Amino acid sequence: MWSKRPETLLSKDIIFLKNQKLFSIGAIYSHWVDKGSGEEISSYSVLTTKANSLMEKIHNSKKRMPVIIPRVHEKDWLNPNLTEAEVMELCIPIDPSLMDAYTISRAISSRSIDNKNIQEISKQYEYPELAIIDA
C-alpha cells in the first residue's frame, strides 16, 4: 500500500495482522458479458472502509483502508443471504491494536525487477526523509 507523507514523499508499506499470517479482505465480484466482444468477464473490487488510526497514518490522503474480515466472520462474509445491515457490520474498521505495519523498499514498484518476492524488498526499510516527518 502506498503511503503519502506529505505531498511529494511516497513510500510502500506492508500491513499485517499481528497474530495472523494471512487474512481476508472484503470484496465483491461479478461475471458479465462485454456487449461489444461477447467475451465473458470476471471482475472484482476490493471494498474499503474508513481508516483506523494506524491506517490513517499510512493511507493519509484518502483516510481509507481495505475491509478486513476477521477469521471468525469469513464464512459469514460468504453468505449470499446477508442483509445490507449485516454486510455493513462486517465493514467496520478492524481494531488497530490487532495490526502493524512497516515501510519497505520502493524497489517493490520497480519495473526492472522481475522477482519482487525477495527479502531485500520486503524487509523493513528506513527512509531518513520520512523519519523527520513521522516523528
Buried (B, 14 or more C-beta within 10 A) or exposed (E): EEBBBEEEEEBBBBBBBEEEEEBBEBEEEEEEEEEEEEEEEEEEEEBBBEBBEBBBBBBEEEEBBBBBBBEEBEEBBEEEEBEEEEBEEBBEBBEBEBBEBEBBBBBBEEEEEEEEEEEEBBEEBEBEEBEEEEE
